[in-house]
Amino acid sequence: MWVGKFDFRKQLPLALRILKATNNTVFHLDIYGSGNEVQVLEAHNLAKSLNIEQLITWHGNQPNNIVMEAMRKAHIFLFTSISEDTSTVVLEAVSNQLPVVCFDACGMGYVINEKVGKKKYPFPIRKQSINDFAKVLNELENDRNLLKEMAKNCKKRQQELSWNRKAQQMIELYKQTIQ
């Protein structure tokens, strides 16, 4: 599953090239989101030129509840963004027990750990990123037990990242400071 705007920072073309590089017709990429007319046309044309149209469903912009339901049904969240602070959509994926594959950048390095996903070092050579992500996707496809374990671990990670947990951590810091 991939979610976002079809703009440069979200890197949908990278996601499409990763799908192609898996060379695995078992994968099906559900794409939620859209862009302007030119961005949509470019994305569809790239999928066609890569000969992967049959592996993609273009859902367009959907209400949040539809995207959340789709996350609960998906197996992997592919997050290819290269310019984010801490994206809400990644936290939403974790809260829906959806393992994430992303760059180790843009705040995701903190949110995603090896228990709930896989991260690649930020922005190496484009071809290398494509191959690295494709390799990870194929590894997770071949190790469904690991994928299921990551999904289960998302619940604990969600609790670790919750506002209640952050409040508890702040209280502890205040207590240490006062003493």
TILUMZA-706987 format. One record per residue (C-alpha): y, x, z; residue number from 1. Coordinates in steps of 0.001 Angstrom, whole numbers. Layout:
<atoms>
<atom Y="Y" X="X" Z="Z" tikol="NUM"/>
...
</atoms>
This chain:
<atoms>
<atom Y="0" X="0" Z="0" tikol="1"/>
<atom Y="3540" X="1161" Z="-787" tikol="2"/>
<atom Y="6751" X="-577" Z="350" tikol="3"/>
<atom Y="10366" X="132" Z="-511" tikol="4"/>
<atom Y="13289" X="98" Z="-2861" tikol="5"/>
<atom Y="12761" X="1647" Z="-6253" tikol="6"/>
<atom Y="15415" X="4306" Z="-5665" tikol="7"/>
<atom Y="15222" X="8094" Z="-5708" tikol="8"/>
<atom Y="14824" X="8586" Z="-1949" tikol="9"/>
<atom Y="11720" X="6370" Z="-1747" tikol="10"/>
<atom Y="9935" X="8219" Z="-4579" tikol="11"/>
<atom Y="7833" X="5453" Z="-6128" tikol="12"/>
<atom Y="7209" X="7681" Z="-9192" tikol="13"/>
<atom Y="5599" X="10194" Z="-6839" tikol="14"/>
<atom Y="3328" X="7465" Z="-5452" tikol="15"/>
<atom Y="2299" X="6469" Z="-8983" tikol="16"/>
<atom Y="1539" X="10077" Z="-9901" tikol="17"/>
<atom Y="-490" X="10456" Z="-6690" tikol="18"/>
<atom Y="-2531" X="7387" Z="-7595" tikol="19"/>
<atom Y="-3237" X="8894" Z="-11014" tikol="20"/>
<atom Y="-4125" X="12276" Z="-9495" tikol="21"/>
<atom Y="-6791" X="10735" Z="-7248" tikol="22"/>
<atom Y="-8754" X="10087" Z="-10425" tikol="23"/>
<atom Y="-10380" X="7334" Z="-8373" tikol="24"/>
<atom Y="-10567" X="3804" Z="-9760" tikol="25"/>
<atom Y="-11611" X="2478" Z="-6342" tikol="26"/>
<atom Y="-7973" X="2656" Z="-5270" tikol="27"/>
<atom Y="-5656" X="-265" Z="-5807" tikol="28"/>
<atom Y="-1974" X="159" Z="-5010" tikol="29"/>
<atom Y="-109" X="-2906" Z="-3776" tikol="30"/>
<atom Y="3598" X="-2303" Z="-4305" tikol="31"/>
<atom Y="6084" X="-4375" Z="-2309" tikol="32"/>
<atom Y="9743" X="-4046" Z="-3134" tikol="33"/>
<atom Y="11903" X="-3743" Z="-6185" tikol="34"/>
<atom Y="14964" X="-2174" Z="-7673" tikol="35"/>
<atom Y="17530" X="-2857" Z="-10327" tikol="36"/>
<atom Y="16424" X="-3775" Z="-13836" tikol="37"/>
<atom Y="16341" X="-153" Z="-15038" tikol="38"/>
<atom Y="14362" X="1083" Z="-11991" tikol="39"/>
<atom Y="11771" X="-1680" Z="-12378" tikol="40"/>
<atom Y="11382" X="-972" Z="-16091" tikol="41"/>
<atom Y="11037" X="2784" Z="-15459" tikol="42"/>
<atom Y="8378" X="2204" Z="-12775" tikol="43"/>
<atom Y="6347" X="-114" Z="-15002" tikol="44"/>
<atom Y="6676" X="2266" Z="-17950" tikol="45"/>
<atom Y="5521" X="5206" Z="-15840" tikol="46"/>
<atom Y="2464" X="3257" Z="-14652" tikol="47"/>
<atom Y="1700" X="2376" Z="-18266" tikol="48"/>
<atom Y="2127" X="5979" Z="-19466" tikol="49"/>
<atom Y="-195" X="7173" Z="-16667" tikol="50"/>
<atom Y="-2695" X="4482" Z="-17670" tikol="51"/>
<atom Y="-2923" X="3107" Z="-14128" tikol="52"/>
<atom Y="-1492" X="-406" Z="-14605" tikol="53"/>
<atom Y="-4902" X="-1922" Z="-13822" tikol="54"/>
<atom Y="-4826" X="-187" Z="-10400" tikol="55"/>
<atom Y="-1497" X="-1721" Z="-9352" tikol="56"/>
<atom Y="-252" X="-5105" Z="-8190" tikol="57"/>
<atom Y="3523" X="-5472" Z="-8287" tikol="58"/>
<atom Y="4493" X="-7957" Z="-5577" tikol="59"/>
<atom Y="8267" X="-7562" Z="-5826" tikol="60"/>
<atom Y="10510" X="-8327" Z="-2882" tikol="61"/>
<atom Y="8719" X="-10475" Z="-323" tikol="62"/>
<atom Y="9687" X="-11887" Z="3063" tikol="63"/>
<atom Y="8866" X="-9661" Z="6028" tikol="64"/>
<atom Y="6048" X="-11913" Z="7247" tikol="65"/>
<atom Y="4271" X="-11582" Z="3875" tikol="66"/>
<atom Y="4587" X="-7782" Z="3949" tikol="67"/>
<atom Y="3302" X="-7664" Z="7558" tikol="68"/>
<atom Y="297" X="-9805" Z="6598" tikol="69"/>
<atom Y="-391" X="-7491" Z="3656" tikol="70"/>
<atom Y="-231" X="-4500" Z="6014" tikol="71"/>
<atom Y="-2886" X="-6074" Z="8222" tikol="72"/>
<atom Y="-5168" X="-6337" Z="5186" tikol="73"/>
<atom Y="-4438" X="-2912" Z="3667" tikol="74"/>
<atom Y="-6373" X="297" Z="4393" tikol="75"/>
<atom Y="-3742" X="3023" Z="3923" tikol="76"/>
<atom Y="52" X="3053" Z="3854" tikol="77"/>
<atom Y="1389" X="5594" Z="1358" tikol="78"/>
<atom Y="4907" X="6603" Z="2380" tikol="79"/>
<atom Y="6463" X="8941" Z="-180" tikol="80"/>
<atom Y="10081" X="8810" Z="965" tikol="81"/>
<atom Y="11999" X="12079" Z="959" tikol="82"/>
<atom Y="15247" X="10924" Z="2582" tikol="83"/>
<atom Y="14972" X="8806" Z="5725" tikol="84"/>
<atom Y="15819" X="9079" Z="9371" tikol="85"/>
<atom Y="12971" X="7202" Z="11001" tikol="86"/>
<atom Y="11908" X="4452" Z="8674" tikol="87"/>
<atom Y="11169" X="1069" Z="10207" tikol="88"/>
<atom Y="8436" X="429" Z="7652" tikol="89"/>
<atom Y="6347" X="3306" Z="9025" tikol="90"/>
<atom Y="6620" X="1888" Z="12539" tikol="91"/>
<atom Y="5672" X="-1509" Z="11122" tikol="92"/>
<atom Y="2599" X="13" Z="9493" tikol="93"/>
<atom Y="1524" X="1576" Z="12802" tikol="94"/>
<atom Y="2126" X="-1730" Z="14607" tikol="95"/>
<atom Y="-183" X="-3399" Z="12082" tikol="96"/>
<atom Y="-2928" X="-801" Z="12661" tikol="97"/>
<atom Y="-2392" X="694" Z="9212" tikol="98"/>
<atom Y="-2924" X="4467" Z="8933" tikol="99"/>
<atom Y="-66" X="6292" Z="7195" tikol="100"/>
<atom Y="-55" X="9145" Z="4695" tikol="101"/>
<atom Y="3417" X="10706" Z="4465" tikol="102"/>
<atom Y="5479" X="13880" Z="4310" tikol="103"/>
<atom Y="6009" X="15744" Z="7569" tikol="104"/>
<atom Y="9724" X="15051" Z="7338" tikol="105"/>
<atom Y="12469" X="12495" Z="7832" tikol="106"/>
<atom Y="11449" X="11554" Z="11366" tikol="107"/>
<atom Y="7903" X="10755" Z="10272" tikol="108"/>
<atom Y="6673" X="14057" Z="11682" tikol="109"/>
<atom Y="7241" X="12642" Z="15137" tikol="110"/>
<atom Y="5948" X="9127" Z="14505" tikol="111"/>
<atom Y="2780" X="10018" Z="12603" tikol="112"/>
<atom Y="216" X="12309" Z="14166" tikol="113"/>
<atom Y="-3333" X="13219" Z="13123" tikol="114"/>
<atom Y="-4708" X="10321" Z="15163" tikol="115"/>
<atom Y="-2952" X="7662" Z="13060" tikol="116"/>
<atom Y="-2427" X="9312" Z="9705" tikol="117"/>
<atom Y="-2049" X="12411" Z="7631" tikol="118"/>
<atom Y="1152" X="14274" Z="6895" tikol="119"/>
<atom Y="1887" X="16957" Z="4379" tikol="120"/>
<atom Y="4458" X="19670" Z="4876" tikol="121"/>
<atom Y="7808" X="18637" Z="3524" tikol="122"/>
<atom Y="8636" X="18903" Z="-104" tikol="123"/>
<atom Y="6604" X="21723" Z="-1572" tikol="124"/>
<atom Y="6436" X="22006" Z="-5318" tikol="125"/>
<atom Y="6181" X="18488" Z="-6770" tikol="126"/>
<atom Y="2806" X="19136" Z="-8446" tikol="127"/>
<atom Y="1450" X="20507" Z="-5169" tikol="128"/>
<atom Y="2640" X="17412" Z="-3267" tikol="129"/>
<atom Y="912" X="15148" Z="-5759" tikol="130"/>
<atom Y="-2341" X="17083" Z="-5488" tikol="131"/>
<atom Y="-2151" X="17297" Z="-1674" tikol="132"/>
<atom Y="-1568" X="13569" Z="-1266" tikol="133"/>
<atom Y="-4300" X="12709" Z="-3793" tikol="134"/>
<atom Y="-6742" X="14948" Z="-1932" tikol="135"/>
<atom Y="-5921" X="13240" Z="1381" tikol="136"/>
<atom Y="-6370" X="9776" Z="-110" tikol="137"/>
<atom Y="-9742" X="10745" Z="-1564" tikol="138"/>
<atom Y="-10834" X="12284" Z="1746" tikol="139"/>
<atom Y="-9930" X="9103" Z="3622" tikol="140"/>
<atom Y="-11712" X="6993" Z="1007" tikol="141"/>
<atom Y="-14827" X="9108" Z="1499" tikol="142"/>
<atom Y="-14614" X="9018" Z="5297" tikol="143"/>
<atom Y="-14204" X="5350" Z="6142" tikol="144"/>
<atom Y="-15149" X="6045" Z="9771" tikol="145"/>
<atom Y="-12124" X="8337" Z="10143" tikol="146"/>
<atom Y="-9939" X="5712" Z="8511" tikol="147"/>
<atom Y="-11219" X="3039" Z="10918" tikol="148"/>
<atom Y="-10652" X="5385" Z="13871" tikol="149"/>
<atom Y="-7075" X="6006" Z="12744" tikol="150"/>
<atom Y="-6503" X="2260" Z="12500" tikol="151"/>
<atom Y="-7793" X="1795" Z="16059" tikol="152"/>
<atom Y="-5588" X="4652" Z="17301" tikol="153"/>
<atom Y="-2491" X="2939" Z="15923" tikol="154"/>
<atom Y="-2474" X="529" Z="18880" tikol="155"/>
<atom Y="-2153" X="3397" Z="21372" tikol="156"/>
<atom Y="496" X="5108" Z="19230" tikol="157"/>
<atom Y="2439" X="1850" Z="19045" tikol="158"/>
<atom Y="2461" X="1724" Z="22850" tikol="159"/>
<atom Y="3553" X="5387" Z="23057" tikol="160"/>
<atom Y="6499" X="4637" Z="20763" tikol="161"/>
<atom Y="7468" X="1337" Z="22392" tikol="162"/>
<atom Y="10862" X="702" Z="23961" tikol="163"/>
<atom Y="9147" X="129" Z="27315" tikol="164"/>
<atom Y="7617" X="3611" Z="27148" tikol="165"/>
<atom Y="10965" X="5144" Z="26163" tikol="166"/>
<atom Y="12647" X="3362" Z="29076" tikol="167"/>
<atom Y="9986" X="4731" Z="31451" tikol="168"/>
<atom Y="10557" X="8241" Z="30122" tikol="169"/>
<atom Y="14317" X="7919" Z="30634" tikol="170"/>
<atom Y="13833" X="6669" Z="34198" tikol="171"/>
<atom Y="11620" X="9692" Z="34922" tikol="172"/>
<atom Y="14258" X="12028" Z="33491" tikol="173"/>
<atom Y="16954" X="10409" Z="35659" tikol="174"/>
<atom Y="14746" X="10722" Z="38722" tikol="175"/>
<atom Y="14163" X="14430" Z="38017" tikol="176"/>
<atom Y="17883" X="14993" Z="37517" tikol="177"/>
<atom Y="18855" X="13232" Z="40763" tikol="178"/>
<atom Y="16345" X="15128" Z="42891" tikol="179"/>
</atoms>
